[in-house]
Amino acid sequence: MANRNKLKSIITDYQFVRKSNEFYMIKIYNNLLKEEKNDFIDLIYKISKETTYNAYHYNAINFLNKLNITNNIDEIISRMQEIKTL
């Protein structure tokens, strides 16, 4: 279990997730325990509020759409619009 926790801390690290594409986000999500998945989704939204890395937002939207988690996607879309005005 120690190795799993070490690996989990690496793959759910803020910078690692921010640089991940949709494919890796799905792989990470699918390898988390049920109780960890909500924390990962929360991290996706947290990063979208803080980063100006536009490619991240497109990857996050695609990731969430593939999982049918579309209830707060408008937050990410709004953030993308905000970034365009910077």
DSSP file (Angstrom, degrees, kcal/mol; ACC not computed):
  #  RESIDUE AA STRUCTURE BP1 BP2  ACC     N-H-->O    O-->H-N    N-H-->O    O-->H-N    TCO  KAPPA ALPHA  PHI   PSI    X-CA   Y-CA   Z-CA
    1    1 A M     >        0   0    0      0, 0.0     4,-2.3     0, 0.0     5,-0.2   0.000 360.0 360.0 360.0 -28.4    0.0    0.0    0.0
    2    2 A A  H  >  +     0   0    0      1,-0.2     4,-2.1     2,-0.2     5,-0.2   0.902 360.0  49.2 -63.9 -40.8    2.9    2.3    0.6
    3    3 A N  H  > S+     0   0    0      2,-0.2     4,-2.6     1,-0.2    -1,-0.2   0.890 110.1  51.8 -65.2 -38.7    4.0    2.1   -3.1
    4    4 A R  H  > S+     0   0    0      1,-0.2     4,-2.9     2,-0.2    -2,-0.2   0.919 110.3  48.2 -63.3 -43.7    0.4    2.9   -4.2
    5    5 A N  H  X S+     0   0    0     -4,-2.3     4,-2.1     2,-0.2    -1,-0.2   0.876 111.6  50.2 -65.5 -37.5    0.3    5.9   -1.9
    6    6 A K  H  X S+     0   0    0     -4,-2.1     4,-1.3     2,-0.2    -2,-0.2   0.936 113.8  44.6 -65.9 -45.9    3.6    7.2   -3.2
    7    7 A L  H  X S+     0   0    0     -4,-2.6     4,-2.6     1,-0.2     3,-0.2   0.904 111.8  53.4 -63.9 -42.1    2.5    6.7   -6.8
    8    8 A K  H  X S+     0   0    0     -4,-2.9     4,-1.7     1,-0.2    -1,-0.2   0.897 105.5  53.5 -60.9 -40.7   -0.9    8.3   -6.1
    9    9 A S  H  < S+     0   0    0     -4,-2.1    -1,-0.2     1,-0.2    -2,-0.2   0.828 111.9  46.4 -65.8 -29.4    0.8   11.4   -4.6
   10   10 A I  H >< S+     0   0    0     -4,-1.3     3,-1.1    -3,-0.2    -2,-0.2   0.934 114.8  43.7 -75.4 -48.0    2.9   11.8   -7.8
   11   11 A I  H 3< S+     0   0    0     -4,-2.6    -2,-0.2     1,-0.3    -1,-0.2   0.650 116.6  46.6 -78.9 -13.1    0.0   11.3  -10.3
   12   12 A T  T 3< S+     0   0    0     -4,-1.7    -1,-0.3    -5,-0.2    -2,-0.2   0.241  82.6 128.4-107.7  12.9   -2.4   13.5   -8.4
   13   13 A D    <>  -     0   0    0     -3,-1.1     4,-2.8     1,-0.1     5,-0.3  -0.437  69.2-119.9 -66.1 141.3    0.2   16.3   -7.9
   14   14 A Y  H  > S+     0   0    0      1,-0.2     4,-2.5     2,-0.2     5,-0.2   0.906 111.5  42.9 -49.3 -53.9   -1.1   19.7   -9.0
   15   15 A Q  H  > S+     0   0    0      1,-0.2     4,-1.6     2,-0.2    -1,-0.2   0.866 112.9  52.9 -67.3 -36.3    1.6   20.3  -11.6
   16   16 A F  H  > S+     0   0    0     -6,-0.2     4,-0.5     2,-0.2    -1,-0.2   0.938 113.2  43.1 -63.6 -46.3    1.4   16.7  -12.9
   17   17 A V  H >< S+     0   0    0     -4,-2.8     3,-1.1     1,-0.2    -2,-0.2   0.899 110.2  56.8 -66.8 -40.1   -2.3   16.9  -13.5
   18   18 A R  H 3< S+     0   0    0     -4,-2.5    -1,-0.2    -5,-0.3    -2,-0.2   0.837 111.8  42.6 -61.0 -32.4   -2.1   20.4  -14.9
   19   19 A K  H 3< S+     0   0    0     -4,-1.6    -1,-0.3    -5,-0.2    -2,-0.2   0.482  96.0 103.7 -92.1  -3.8    0.3   19.2  -17.6
   20   20 A S    <<  -     0   0    0     -3,-1.1     2,-0.1    -4,-0.5    39,-0.1  -0.470  63.6-136.7 -80.2 148.8   -1.7   16.0  -18.3
   21   21 A N     >  -     0   0    0     -2,-0.2     4,-2.4    38,-0.1     3,-0.2  -0.435  36.7 -89.7 -93.8 178.2   -3.8   15.5  -21.3
   22   22 A E  H  > S+     0   0    0      1,-0.2     4,-2.2     2,-0.2     5,-0.2   0.866 124.6  57.0 -55.8 -41.0   -7.3   14.0  -21.4
   23   23 A F  H  > S+     0   0    0      1,-0.2     4,-2.0     2,-0.2    -1,-0.2   0.927 110.7  42.5 -57.9 -48.2   -5.9   10.5  -21.9
   24   24 A Y  H  > S+     0   0    0     -3,-0.2     4,-2.9     2,-0.2    -1,-0.2   0.852 109.7  57.3 -71.4 -34.0   -3.8   10.6  -18.8
   25   25 A M  H  X S+     0   0    0     -4,-2.4     4,-2.7     2,-0.2    -1,-0.2   0.922 109.1  46.7 -59.9 -42.4   -6.5   12.3  -16.7
   26   26 A I  H  X S+     0   0    0     -4,-2.2     4,-2.7     2,-0.2    -2,-0.2   0.920 112.0  50.2 -65.3 -43.8   -8.8    9.3  -17.6
   27   27 A K  H  X S+     0   0    0     -4,-2.0     4,-1.0     2,-0.2    -2,-0.2   0.919 112.9  46.6 -60.8 -43.8   -6.0    6.8  -16.8
   28   28 A I  H >< S+     0   0    0     -4,-2.9     3,-0.9     1,-0.2     4,-0.4   0.960 113.3  48.6 -61.6 -50.9   -5.4    8.5  -13.4
   29   29 A Y  H >< S+     0   0    0     -4,-2.7     3,-1.4     1,-0.3    -2,-0.2   0.902 109.1  52.6 -56.6 -45.4   -9.1    8.7  -12.6
   30   30 A N  H 3< S+     0   0    0     -4,-2.7    -1,-0.3     1,-0.3    -2,-0.2   0.714 108.7  51.2 -67.7 -19.9   -9.7    5.0  -13.5
   31   31 A N  T << S+     0   0    0     -4,-1.0    -1,-0.3    -3,-0.9     2,-0.2   0.390  91.4  96.3 -99.2   3.9   -6.9    3.9  -11.2
   32   32 A L  S <  S-     0   0    0     -3,-1.4     2,-0.1    -4,-0.4     5,-0.1  -0.593  81.7-105.7 -88.4 154.7   -8.1    5.8   -8.1
   33   33 A L    >>  -     0   0    0     -2,-0.2     3,-1.5     1,-0.1     4,-1.2  -0.393  37.9-103.8 -70.9 157.9  -10.2    4.3   -5.4
   34   34 A K  H >> S+     0   0    0      1,-0.3     4,-0.6     2,-0.2     3,-0.6   0.879 122.2  49.8 -52.4 -43.8  -13.9    5.2   -5.4
   35   35 A E  H 34 S+     0   0    0      1,-0.2     4,-0.4     2,-0.2    -1,-0.3   0.677 109.4  53.0 -73.2 -15.6  -13.4    7.6   -2.5
   36   36 A E  H <> S+     0   0    0     -3,-1.5     4,-1.8     1,-0.1    -1,-0.2   0.673  90.4  76.6 -89.3 -19.5  -10.5    9.3   -4.2
   37   37 A K  H <X S+     0   0    0     -4,-1.2     4,-2.2    -3,-0.6     5,-0.2   0.876  91.5  51.7 -63.6 -40.0  -12.3   10.0   -7.4
   38   38 A N  H  X S+     0   0    0     -4,-0.6     4,-2.5     1,-0.2    -1,-0.2   0.888 108.0  53.0 -64.7 -37.8  -14.2   13.0   -6.1
   39   39 A D  H  > S+     0   0    0     -4,-0.4     4,-2.0     2,-0.2    -1,-0.2   0.884 108.4  50.9 -62.7 -37.7  -11.0   14.6   -4.8
   40   40 A F  H  X S+     0   0    0     -4,-1.8     4,-2.1     2,-0.2    -2,-0.2   0.912 109.4  49.2 -67.1 -42.1   -9.5   14.2   -8.2
   41   41 A I  H  X S+     0   0    0     -4,-2.2     4,-2.0     1,-0.2    -2,-0.2   0.909 110.1  52.1 -62.2 -41.9  -12.5   15.9   -9.8
   42   42 A D  H  X S+     0   0    0     -4,-2.5     4,-2.4     1,-0.2    -1,-0.2   0.885 107.8  52.2 -60.3 -38.6  -12.3   18.7   -7.3
   43   43 A L  H  X S+     0   0    0     -4,-2.0     4,-2.8     2,-0.2     5,-0.2   0.892 105.0  55.4 -65.0 -39.6   -8.6   19.1   -8.2
   44   44 A I  H  X S+     0   0    0     -4,-2.1     4,-1.8     1,-0.2    -2,-0.2   0.935 112.1  42.8 -57.5 -47.4   -9.5   19.4  -11.9
   45   45 A Y  H  X S+     0   0    0     -4,-2.0     4,-1.5     2,-0.2    -2,-0.2   0.877 112.3  53.8 -68.0 -37.9  -11.8   22.3  -11.1
   46   46 A K  H  X S+     0   0    0     -4,-2.4     4,-1.0     1,-0.2     3,-0.3   0.937 109.7  47.4 -62.1 -46.1   -9.3   23.9   -8.7
   47   47 A I  H >X S+     0   0    0     -4,-2.8     4,-2.4     1,-0.2     3,-0.7   0.900 107.8  56.3 -62.5 -40.0   -6.6   23.9  -11.3
   48   48 A S  H 3< S+     0   0    0     -4,-1.8    -1,-0.2     1,-0.3    -2,-0.2   0.826 106.6  50.5 -63.8 -29.9   -9.0   25.3  -13.9
   49   49 A K  H 3< S+     0   0    0     -4,-1.5    -1,-0.3    -3,-0.3    -2,-0.2   0.753 119.3  36.2 -75.3 -23.9   -9.7   28.3  -11.6
   50   50 A E  H << S+     0   0    0     -4,-1.0     2,-0.3    -3,-0.7    -2,-0.2   0.673 101.7  77.1-106.5 -20.8   -6.0   29.0  -11.1
   51   51 A T     <  -     0   0    0     -4,-2.4     6,-0.0    -5,-0.1     0, 0.0  -0.637  48.7-164.1 -99.4 152.4   -4.2   28.2  -14.4
   52   52 A T        +     0   0    0     -2,-0.3     2,-1.2    31,-0.0    -1,-0.1   0.228  56.0 121.2-107.9  10.0   -4.0   30.3  -17.5
   53   53 A Y    >>  -     0   0    0      1,-0.2     3,-1.0     2,-0.1     4,-1.0  -0.632  47.9-165.9 -76.7  96.9   -2.8   27.2  -19.5
   54   54 A N  H 3> S+     0   0    0     -2,-1.2     4,-1.6     1,-0.3     3,-0.3   0.816  81.3  60.7 -62.7 -35.2   -5.6   27.1  -22.1
   55   55 A A  H 3> S+     0   0    0      1,-0.2     4,-2.4     2,-0.2    -1,-0.3   0.861  99.2  59.6 -60.7 -33.9   -4.8   23.6  -23.3
   56   56 A Y  H <> S+     0   0    0     -3,-1.0     4,-2.9     1,-0.2    -1,-0.2   0.919 102.5  52.2 -58.4 -43.5   -5.5   22.3  -19.8
   57   57 A H  H  X S+     0   0    0     -4,-1.0     4,-2.4    -3,-0.3    -1,-0.2   0.899 109.1  48.5 -63.3 -41.4   -9.0   23.7  -20.0
   58   58 A Y  H  X S+     0   0    0     -4,-1.6     4,-2.3     2,-0.2    -1,-0.2   0.918 113.6  47.6 -64.2 -42.3   -9.7   21.9  -23.2
   59   59 A N  H  X S+     0   0    0     -4,-2.4     4,-2.5     2,-0.2    -2,-0.2   0.901 111.6  50.7 -64.6 -40.4   -8.3   18.6  -21.8
   60   60 A A  H  X S+     0   0    0     -4,-2.9     4,-2.7     2,-0.2     5,-0.2   0.915 110.6  48.8 -63.6 -43.6  -10.3   19.0  -18.6
   61   61 A I  H  X S+     0   0    0     -4,-2.4     4,-2.5     2,-0.2    -2,-0.2   0.933 113.0  46.9 -63.0 -45.7  -13.6   19.6  -20.5
   62   62 A N  H  X S+     0   0    0     -4,-2.3     4,-2.2     2,-0.2    -2,-0.2   0.908 112.9  50.4 -62.4 -41.6  -13.0   16.6  -22.7
   63   63 A F  H  X S+     0   0    0     -4,-2.5     4,-1.3     2,-0.2    -2,-0.2   0.944 112.9  45.0 -60.2 -50.0  -12.1   14.5  -19.7
   64   64 A L  H  <>S+     0   0    0     -4,-2.7     5,-2.9     1,-0.2     4,-0.3   0.874 111.7  53.0 -65.8 -37.8  -15.2   15.5  -17.8
   65   65 A N  H ><5S+     0   0    0     -4,-2.5     3,-1.3     1,-0.2    -1,-0.2   0.906 105.8  53.5 -63.2 -41.6  -17.4   15.0  -20.9
   66   66 A K  H 3<5S+     0   0    0     -4,-2.2    -1,-0.2     1,-0.3    -2,-0.2   0.814 112.6  44.5 -64.0 -28.7  -16.1   11.5  -21.4
   67   67 A L  T 3<5S-     0   0    0     -4,-1.3    -1,-0.3    -5,-0.2    -2,-0.2   0.414 112.7-121.1 -92.7   1.5  -17.1   10.7  -17.8
   68   68 A N  T < 5 +     0   0    0     -3,-1.3     2,-0.8    -4,-0.3    -3,-0.2   0.844  68.0 139.1  58.3  36.8  -20.5   12.4  -18.2
   69   69 A I      < +     0   0    0     -5,-2.9     3,-0.2     1,-0.1    -1,-0.2  -0.760  14.4 138.5-106.1  81.7  -19.6   14.8  -15.4
   70   70 A T    >   +     0   0    0     -2,-0.8     3,-0.8     1,-0.1     4,-0.3   0.340  30.3 102.4-111.5   5.7  -21.0   17.9  -17.0
   71   71 A N  T 3  S+     0   0    0      1,-0.2    -1,-0.1    -3,-0.1     3,-0.1   0.780  97.3  23.5 -66.1 -26.9  -22.8   19.7  -14.1
   72   72 A N  T >> S+     0   0    0     -3,-0.2     3,-1.5     1,-0.1     4,-0.7   0.175  83.6 112.5-123.9  18.0  -20.0   22.3  -13.6
   73   73 A I  H X>  +     0   0    0     -3,-0.8     4,-2.2     1,-0.3     3,-0.6   0.813  68.9  70.8 -61.9 -28.1  -18.3   22.4  -17.0
   74   74 A D  H 3> S+     0   0    0     -4,-0.3     4,-2.7     1,-0.2    -1,-0.3   0.818  90.2  61.3 -58.3 -29.8  -19.7   25.9  -17.4
   75   75 A E  H <> S+     0   0    0     -3,-1.5     4,-1.8     2,-0.2    -1,-0.2   0.908 106.8  44.2 -61.5 -41.7  -17.2   27.1  -14.8
   76   76 A I  H <X S+     0   0    0     -4,-0.7     4,-2.1    -3,-0.6    -2,-0.2   0.899 112.8  50.9 -71.5 -40.6  -14.3   25.9  -16.9
   77   77 A I  H  X S+     0   0    0     -4,-2.2     4,-2.0     1,-0.2    -2,-0.2   0.912 110.1  50.4 -63.1 -42.0  -15.8   27.5  -20.1
   78   78 A S  H  X S+     0   0    0     -4,-2.7     4,-2.3     1,-0.2    -1,-0.2   0.897 108.5  52.6 -61.6 -40.3  -16.2   30.8  -18.2
   79   79 A R  H  X S+     0   0    0     -4,-1.8     4,-2.3     1,-0.2    -1,-0.2   0.889 106.7  52.9 -63.7 -39.1  -12.6   30.6  -17.1
   80   80 A M  H  X S+     0   0    0     -4,-2.1     4,-1.7     2,-0.2    -1,-0.2   0.901 109.4  48.8 -62.8 -40.7  -11.5   30.1  -20.7
   81   81 A Q  H  X S+     0   0    0     -4,-2.0     4,-0.8     1,-0.2    -2,-0.2   0.897 110.4  51.8 -64.8 -39.7  -13.5   33.2  -21.7
   82   82 A E  H >< S+     0   0    0     -4,-2.3     3,-0.8     1,-0.2     4,-0.4   0.894 106.8  53.0 -62.2 -41.2  -11.9   35.1  -18.8
   83   83 A I  H >< S+     0   0    0     -4,-2.3     3,-1.5     1,-0.2    -1,-0.2   0.863 100.4  61.7 -64.4 -36.6   -8.4   34.1  -20.0
   84   84 A K  H 3< S+     0   0    0     -4,-1.7    -1,-0.2     1,-0.3    -2,-0.2   0.780 102.5  52.1 -61.3 -25.7   -9.1   35.4  -23.5
   85   85 A T  T <<        0   0    0     -3,-0.8    -1,-0.3    -4,-0.8    -2,-0.2   0.522 360.0 360.0 -89.8  -4.8   -9.6   38.9  -22.1
   86   86 A L    <         0   0    0     -3,-1.5    -1,-0.2    -4,-0.4    -2,-0.1   0.492 360.0 360.0 -72.8 360.0   -6.2   38.9  -20.2
